Amino acid sequence: MRKLNEAIDRFCALHPRLGIPGLMRYIVIANAVIYIFSMFDKSGLLESTLAMDAGAVLHGQVWRIVTFVLIPTGSRPLSVLLSLFFYYWLGESMERLWGSTKFTVYYVSGMLLSVLASIIALFLDGFAFPLYGAAYVNAALFFAFALTYPEAVVRVFYIIPVKMKWLGILEAAGYVLAVVLGIYWGLWGYALTPVVAMLNLFVFFSPDFRRRADTVRARGRREAVQFRRAVKEQKKQRGYNHKCEVCGRTDTDFPDLQFRYCSKCSGYHCFCEEHIFNHTHHLE
């Protein structure tokens, strides 16, 4: 994925005019227009004609590959309005950061991956739920913003301030649950749909994921080194290697006694087997 990410960056740098400036603005306007028309369409024919239906696409209705993103998510006017405003804000923010070309590639690739996921589900499960709106595309956009600006604060219901990283974790938990349920039900296409539909997220943020993994591994190595250093310091003390901080017994006086270091204490504190779970934790 790292090489693919680098190839995308090179492509965007070499073709700066291929992007659609203000793409999210056009998507939001189209969503609003479709919603207004759908209010007068009691039969639901308009949205069903625009929705992504894998079977219909395979039978020649190729316009659905594009038009499904024009359907707004939500049914009530207030929820649609808030949704459009929120994703417009996310899209404009990411476009300013990435540039028009990279943002366009990200959005369009998410759209095409959603189509691919729907077709895969059709072949694996024998059916595929129609996609009414760009739910997965918007989710990938949401996760992109949350990964880029994890400390940004939004007000849920315009009242509760919540950081984007916590909203991202909550959203990710929902998708993980959907995948687990799909596997449990034996619907492999259903389980793979969110994974395939948001592959662009993993490609575009593969360097970021790798840096985070390297940071975690480095922190683990540092803690292991510090632990070994603490043990060596203990061994330098006269007459014993380990000493319980509660009862004072040492491994020299009681060679059959087991000694452990408490993982909940701040720093490295040694306790015998009788007091490892029965002591006051040392906290910073």
C-alpha positions as CSV (number, residue, x, y, z in Angstrom):
1,M,0.0,0.0,0.0
2,R,2.9,2.3,0.6
3,K,4.0,2.1,-3.0
4,L,0.5,2.7,-4.2
5,N,0.2,5.7,-1.9
6,E,3.5,7.1,-3.4
7,A,2.2,6.5,-6.9
8,I,-1.0,8.4,-6.2
9,D,1.0,11.3,-4.8
10,R,3.2,11.4,-7.9
11,F,0.1,11.3,-10.1
12,C,-1.5,14.1,-8.3
13,A,1.6,16.2,-8.4
14,L,2.1,15.6,-12.2
15,H,-1.6,16.3,-13.0
16,P,-2.7,19.2,-10.8
17,R,-5.5,20.2,-13.3
18,L,-7.3,16.9,-13.2
19,G,-9.1,17.7,-10.0
20,I,-12.5,19.2,-9.7
21,P,-12.2,22.4,-7.5
22,G,-15.0,22.6,-5.0
23,L,-16.1,19.0,-5.7
24,M,-17.9,18.7,-2.3
25,R,-19.8,21.9,-3.0
26,Y,-21.3,20.4,-6.2
27,I,-22.1,17.1,-4.4
28,V,-23.9,18.9,-1.6
29,I,-25.9,21.1,-4.0
30,A,-26.9,18.0,-6.0
31,N,-27.9,16.2,-2.8
32,A,-30.1,19.2,-1.8
33,V,-31.7,19.3,-5.3
34,I,-32.4,15.5,-5.3
35,Y,-33.9,15.8,-1.8
36,I,-36.3,18.6,-2.9
37,F,-37.5,16.6,-5.9
38,S,-37.8,13.4,-3.8
39,M,-40.2,15.2,-1.5
40,F,-42.7,15.4,-4.3
41,D,-42.0,11.9,-5.5
42,K,-44.2,9.8,-3.2
43,S,-43.5,6.6,-5.2
44,G,-39.7,6.8,-4.5
45,L,-39.0,6.2,-8.2
46,L,-36.4,8.9,-8.5
47,E,-34.2,7.6,-5.7
48,S,-34.6,4.0,-6.8
49,T,-33.5,5.0,-10.3
50,L,-30.4,6.7,-9.0
51,A,-29.4,4.2,-6.3
52,M,-26.5,1.8,-6.8
53,D,-28.0,-1.6,-7.6
54,A,-25.4,-4.1,-8.5
55,G,-27.8,-6.3,-10.5
56,A,-29.1,-3.3,-12.5
57,V,-25.5,-2.1,-13.2
58,L,-24.6,-5.5,-14.6
59,H,-27.6,-5.3,-16.8
60,G,-26.5,-2.1,-18.4
61,Q,-27.7,0.7,-16.0
62,V,-24.2,2.1,-15.7
63,W,-25.4,5.6,-14.6
64,R,-25.9,4.2,-11.1
65,I,-22.2,4.0,-10.7
66,V,-22.2,7.8,-10.3
67,T,-25.7,8.9,-9.4
68,F,-26.0,7.0,-6.1
69,V,-23.8,9.6,-4.4
70,L,-26.3,12.3,-5.4
71,I,-28.9,10.8,-3.0
72,P,-28.8,12.5,0.4
73,T,-28.5,10.3,3.5
74,G,-31.4,10.9,5.9
75,S,-35.1,11.5,5.5
76,R,-36.0,14.5,7.7
77,P,-35.2,18.0,6.5
78,L,-33.1,18.9,9.6
79,S,-31.0,15.7,9.5
80,V,-30.4,16.1,5.8
81,L,-29.4,19.8,6.3
82,L,-27.0,19.0,9.2
83,S,-25.5,16.1,7.3
84,L,-24.9,18.1,4.1
85,F,-23.3,21.0,6.1
86,F,-21.1,18.6,8.1
87,Y,-19.7,16.7,5.1
88,Y,-19.3,19.9,3.1
89,W,-17.1,21.2,5.9
90,L,-15.1,17.9,6.0
91,G,-14.7,17.9,2.2
92,E,-13.6,21.5,2.0
93,S,-11.2,21.1,4.8
94,M,-9.5,18.1,3.2
95,E,-9.4,19.7,-0.2
96,R,-7.6,22.7,1.2
97,L,-5.1,20.4,2.8
98,W,-4.6,18.0,-0.1
99,G,-5.4,20.1,-3.1
100,S,-8.2,19.5,-5.6
101,T,-6.6,16.6,-7.5
102,K,-5.8,14.4,-4.5
103,F,-9.2,15.1,-2.9
104,T,-11.0,14.3,-6.2
105,V,-9.0,11.0,-6.5
106,Y,-9.9,10.2,-2.9
107,Y,-13.6,10.8,-3.3
108,V,-14.0,9.2,-6.8
109,S,-12.0,6.1,-5.7
110,G,-14.2,5.8,-2.7
111,M,-17.2,6.0,-5.0
112,L,-15.9,3.3,-7.3
113,L,-14.9,1.1,-4.4
114,S,-18.4,1.3,-3.0
115,V,-19.6,0.1,-6.4
116,L,-17.1,-2.8,-6.4
117,A,-18.1,-3.8,-2.9
118,S,-21.7,-4.0,-3.9
119,I,-20.9,-6.2,-6.9
120,I,-18.7,-8.5,-4.8
121,A,-21.5,-8.8,-2.2
122,L,-23.9,-9.8,-5.0
123,F,-21.6,-12.6,-6.2
124,L,-20.7,-13.8,-2.7
125,D,-24.2,-13.6,-1.0
126,G,-26.5,-13.9,-4.0
127,F,-27.9,-10.4,-3.3
128,A,-26.7,-6.9,-2.5
129,F,-28.4,-4.1,-0.7
130,P,-28.9,-1.1,-2.9
131,L,-26.8,1.9,-1.9
132,Y,-29.0,5.0,-1.4
133,G,-26.4,7.7,-0.9
134,A,-22.7,7.9,-0.4
135,A,-22.6,6.4,3.1
136,Y,-19.3,4.6,2.7
137,V,-17.7,7.4,0.7
138,N,-18.7,9.9,3.5
139,A,-17.5,7.5,6.2
140,A,-14.1,7.4,4.4
141,L,-14.1,11.2,4.3
142,F,-15.0,11.3,8.0
143,F,-12.2,9.0,9.0
144,A,-9.7,10.9,6.8
145,F,-10.5,14.1,8.7
146,A,-10.5,12.4,12.1
147,L,-7.0,10.9,11.4
148,T,-5.7,14.3,10.1
149,Y,-7.2,16.4,12.9
150,P,-7.9,14.1,15.8
151,E,-8.0,16.9,18.4
152,A,-10.5,19.0,16.4
153,V,-13.7,19.5,18.5
154,V,-17.2,19.4,17.1
155,R,-20.4,19.9,19.0
156,V,-22.8,17.0,18.8
157,F,-26.3,18.3,18.5
158,Y,-24.7,21.7,18.7
159,I,-24.3,21.2,22.5
160,I,-21.9,18.5,23.5
161,P,-18.2,19.1,22.5
162,V,-16.5,15.9,21.4
163,K,-13.1,15.5,19.8
164,M,-13.0,13.9,16.4
165,K,-10.8,11.1,17.5
166,W,-13.5,9.8,19.9
167,L,-16.1,10.1,17.2
168,G,-13.8,8.2,14.8
169,I,-13.3,5.4,17.3
170,L,-17.1,5.2,17.9
171,E,-17.7,5.1,14.1
172,A,-15.0,2.5,13.6
173,A,-16.5,0.3,16.3
174,G,-19.8,0.3,14.5
175,Y,-18.2,-0.9,11.2
176,V,-16.2,-3.5,13.1
177,L,-19.4,-4.8,14.6
178,A,-21.0,-4.9,11.1
179,V,-18.1,-7.0,9.8
180,V,-18.3,-9.4,12.8
181,L,-22.1,-9.8,12.4
182,G,-21.7,-10.4,8.7
183,I,-19.2,-13.2,9.4
184,Y,-21.4,-14.6,12.1
185,W,-24.4,-14.7,9.7
186,G,-22.3,-16.3,7.0
187,L,-22.8,-13.2,4.7
188,W,-19.3,-12.7,3.5
189,G,-20.2,-10.1,1.0
190,Y,-22.0,-8.1,3.7
191,A,-18.9,-8.4,5.9
192,L,-16.5,-7.4,3.1
193,T,-18.6,-4.4,1.9
194,P,-17.3,-1.8,4.4
195,V,-13.7,-3.1,4.1
196,V,-13.6,-2.9,0.3
197,A,-15.6,0.3,0.1
198,M,-13.1,2.1,2.3
199,L,-9.9,0.7,1.0
200,N,-8.9,4.2,-0.2
201,L,-8.6,5.2,3.4
202,F,-6.1,2.5,4.1
203,V,-4.1,3.4,0.9
204,F,-4.1,7.1,1.5
205,F,-3.2,6.8,5.1
206,S,-0.9,3.8,5.0
207,P,2.2,6.0,5.9
208,D,0.3,7.3,8.9
209,F,-0.7,3.9,10.0
210,R,2.8,2.7,9.6
211,R,4.2,5.6,11.7
212,R,1.7,4.9,14.4
213,A,2.6,1.2,14.5
214,D,6.4,2.1,14.6
215,T,5.7,4.5,17.5
216,V,3.9,1.8,19.5
217,R,6.7,-0.7,18.8
218,A,9.4,1.8,19.7
219,R,7.6,2.6,23.0
220,G,7.4,-1.1,23.8
221,R,11.1,-1.5,23.1
222,R,11.9,1.5,25.4
223,E,9.8,0.1,28.2
224,A,11.5,-3.3,27.8
225,V,15.0,-1.7,27.9
226,Q,14.0,0.4,31.0
227,F,12.7,-2.8,32.7
228,R,16.0,-4.7,32.0
229,R,17.9,-1.6,33.4
230,A,15.8,-1.7,36.5
231,V,16.5,-5.4,37.0
232,K,20.2,-4.7,36.6
233,E,20.0,-2.0,39.2
234,Q,18.4,-4.4,41.6
235,K,21.1,-6.9,41.0
236,K,23.7,-4.3,42.0
237,Q,22.2,-4.2,45.5
238,R,24.0,-6.1,48.2
239,G,23.0,-9.7,48.8
240,Y,19.9,-10.1,46.7
241,N,18.3,-9.5,43.3
242,H,14.7,-9.0,44.2
243,K,13.1,-7.5,47.3
244,C,9.3,-7.2,48.1
245,E,8.5,-3.6,48.9
246,V,5.7,-4.7,51.3
247,C,7.2,-7.4,53.5
248,G,10.9,-6.9,52.7
249,R,11.6,-10.5,51.9
250,T,14.3,-11.1,49.3
251,D,15.1,-13.9,46.8
252,T,18.3,-14.7,48.8
253,D,16.4,-15.4,52.0
254,F,13.5,-17.1,50.3
255,P,14.8,-18.7,47.1
256,D,11.6,-20.6,46.5
257,L,9.5,-17.4,46.6
258,Q,8.3,-15.9,43.3
259,F,8.8,-12.1,42.7
260,R,7.0,-9.9,40.2
261,Y,6.9,-6.3,39.0
262,C,3.6,-4.6,39.1
263,S,2.4,-3.3,35.7
264,K,-0.1,-0.9,37.3
265,C,2.5,0.9,39.4
266,S,4.2,3.9,38.0
267,G,7.9,2.9,37.5
268,Y,9.2,-0.5,38.5
269,H,8.2,-1.9,41.9
270,C,8.9,-5.4,43.0
271,F,6.6,-7.6,45.1
272,C,6.5,-11.2,46.2
273,E,3.8,-13.5,45.1
274,E,1.8,-12.8,48.2
275,H,1.7,-9.1,47.7
276,I,1.7,-8.6,43.9
277,F,-2.1,-8.4,44.0
278,N,-2.3,-7.0,47.5
279,H,-0.5,-3.7,47.8
280,T,-1.0,0.1,47.3
281,H,-0.2,1.1,43.8
282,H,2.5,3.7,43.2
283,L,1.0,6.4,41.0
284,E,2.5,9.6,39.6
